[in-house]
Amino acid sequence: MTNSSLVQARALRKEYGRGDGLVRAVDGVDLDIAPGERVAVMGPSGCGKSTLLHLLGGLDRSSGGELWFHGRRIGQLSERALAEMRRKEVGFVFQAFHLMEELTAQENVELPALLAEVRPWAARRRARDLLERVGLGDRAGHLPSALSGGQRQRVAIARALVNEPVLVLADEPTGNLDSAATLDVLRIFEELHAAGQTLVIVTHDERIGATADRLILMYDGAFVDETTLVGGTRRSLSTLIGLEDSAGE
Amino acid sequence: MSRLFVILRLAGRDLRHRPGEAVMLVVIIMAATAALALGLLLQGTTAHPYQTTREATSGPDALATDFPAGTGAPASPAALRQIAPLARAQDVDGHSGPLPVAFPVLTFNGHADAVLAEGRGNAPAAVDQPELTEGSWVHVGAVVIERSFADALGVHAGDRITLNGRPFRVAGVAVAAAFPVNGVGFLEGSSQWPNPGLIWTTTADAESLATRQYPLGYVLNLKLTNPADAENFADRFDPGGYTNNTGGLYVIPWQMISHQDGLLMAHEQKILLVGSWLLALLAVGSLAIVVGGRMAEQNRRVGLLKAVGGTPALVAGVLLAEYLALAVIAGAAGLVAGRLTAPLLTSPGAGLLGAAGAPQLTLPVIALAIGVALAVATLASYVPALRAARTSTVDALADAARPPGRHARLTAYSTRLPVPLLLASRLAVRRPRRVLLGSLSIAVTVSGIVAVLFAHATLAISQSAGPAVTTNPGLADVGFISQTARENQVLLTITIMLIVLAAVNVTFITWATVQDSRHATALTRALGATAGQLTAGLSAAQLLPATVGALAGIAGGYGLFTAANQGASASQPPAWWLITAVLGTLIAVAGLTAVPARLAARLPIAETLQADGP
């Protein structure tokens, strides 16, 4: 493994079924992600983007190939070690938010910290700070059902960050959001990137992909194209997602 | 009419679609109705056979006894002089006797028991002629043994016994209605045996068996001109009543004997009735959980029914019809099971003629058992059916899960707990009614177990005290022992049924919790909880309410036993019995929840999140 890579995958595979019903969701992927890099993975529905993300984050185990995370081979980690990795080193942001409906925004955010056995008062303070950071300081006591889609996704991002992970994985983070909410989320990702956070964003929206440092195109489980973008994020986010006319810049 | 047809058709289709669940529901309701039916069937089991036996044996309307108190000469002419005039008393229409009665010790096959040996002639008696069911009538050196006593001893015609050490042959086995079956319990505390078996010998043999310690006594069987007035007749000659235990003359009306016969099954009946109500409560709990789970699965079906024009009433009707139909089937099956089991518990009826082992399925028994089955099903399914009927069509079609419950204070407190307990408290509070149901289910079960332990302790004390009150502590009281064995058998049966239903409840509740919290569980793992922490959390979510239920069950069990015992003397079981019951229950709960919890905690995270996402 290259010492400079945070994540490195070689011939990574994930298969479902057998014989004629065999599906190769991820088919021989090679990938290197450097610390602080922002990578976007794009492709049509069912091309294996989300499965790849699940493998990278230790939510699922690969069928073959090798995957290193922070210098460790994920395939050799026990379930307990994988859980610890998810708890301390990886933050997930899902398209469907996946918030606990019975917990307030603050309680949702502090949950991973409590699982990491952070002292309750410290977990609470971290959650409060993060909610302030994503602009939801005044919504900390609200249940998810009382929040808009964009607000829910910002809570989910705050939750992903609460244990200060080295890698944030976002699966279609704006898929359920309108343009204004999409802009809010992308601004947060922009701030995270500026602060040196490593981000992998799975999306099928080209405008979101255009904000990344590197854009990977996936098709039928394999990488078909990889583009390093220069200056993509220097353009206005609003312009990128069509809220503003580029002529107006 | 067409609506009813649609309801029945849809209900029938759904039942056929899930036969396993339908069978499970039937078994749960059946367990409760079978116990109830059994309790009801035993009521009066011995009343009808007593009448039959009384008619077949020319049973007396009143029985006079004169058993000398204390020691003296073996013959007791004074007793004879005292009892004989009753044969000529006003309102007496016929009699047999006075018959000599001795009180020897019978031994058979290593057992020794006290008996009341009544001397008889060869000629049939006008009043109280025992009806032979096996062998022949008495002759010199050969005795006839009352059937329930013979059953308890395991003795048959042709066997050899000894009376006061003298060898005798068993000529036959017979039934009679002059004494309560299985011993003459109402003579308890007299100077003679407290609870002897009954045998018949020749008059000469009876007289020869009298001793200085137990002098000869006499009985006189009386027919009255007005049998219904037997109690008043008895009062005229025996103003002290049957409880006056000073020895001498007693007159016992036939109503008293019939009542005593009826009491033989009183304990079993009480145990079964109390047990059946506990089982019914558990059945409601089991059904509520199963029905709740089914309703959650049927959300989309409800939406489809409504989308194609089904009214809320139709939706509720279909759901209720399923459970009511199952209840009727289960009620009928429970009645059959109760009817088939009853003869196994009515062996004391062997002392009487007629269908002692064939309790009657009367209309009230049928109505009550089916009514309880329907009530159980209605209680468990009414609220879920109503909720389904009120669900909006769009929500139902979207299969939207019922939002979980929230308890802000508990959530705040739980942050200070170790991770498994934090997860357990939060999982539990999502469905507070289910937690309450689980806790109540364990409370009911432990109440039943604790009540059984109290009953066992009381029975054990009675059993050890039984022979001790006799003048010869070395004697066995086979009648008493066989009765306590029967009672123990019933207690054990009820306990096993309670434990099985409670186990079903715990398993259902855990599965329901696991199913309901699949998304939360997967999400928690995605956020870093280990499978072990989740397994422990899911188990603890059942164990915490179970602990509360088990502790409440100790108090409940004592209350239940006290209520069922109606103030009779009770003995407290040793503390370690109760501690073992509570710990055993909690270990059983932990064991039953471990497997589903472990499976749930190892479901694939990504797959579950994608499938069960909100």
Interface residues (C-beta under 8 A of the other chain):
Chain A: S50 T51 H54 G57 L59 D60 E79 R80 A83 E84 R86 R87 K88 F92 F94 A96 F97 H98 M100 E101 E102 L103 E107 E110 L111 P112 L114 L115 A116 E117 P120 A123 R124 L143 S145 R159 N163
Chain B: P403 P404 G405 R406 T411 T415 R416 V419 L422 R426 V429 R430 H519 A520 L523 T524 R525 A526 L527 G528 A529 T530 A531 G532 Q533 P604 I605 A606 E607 L609 Q610 G613 P614
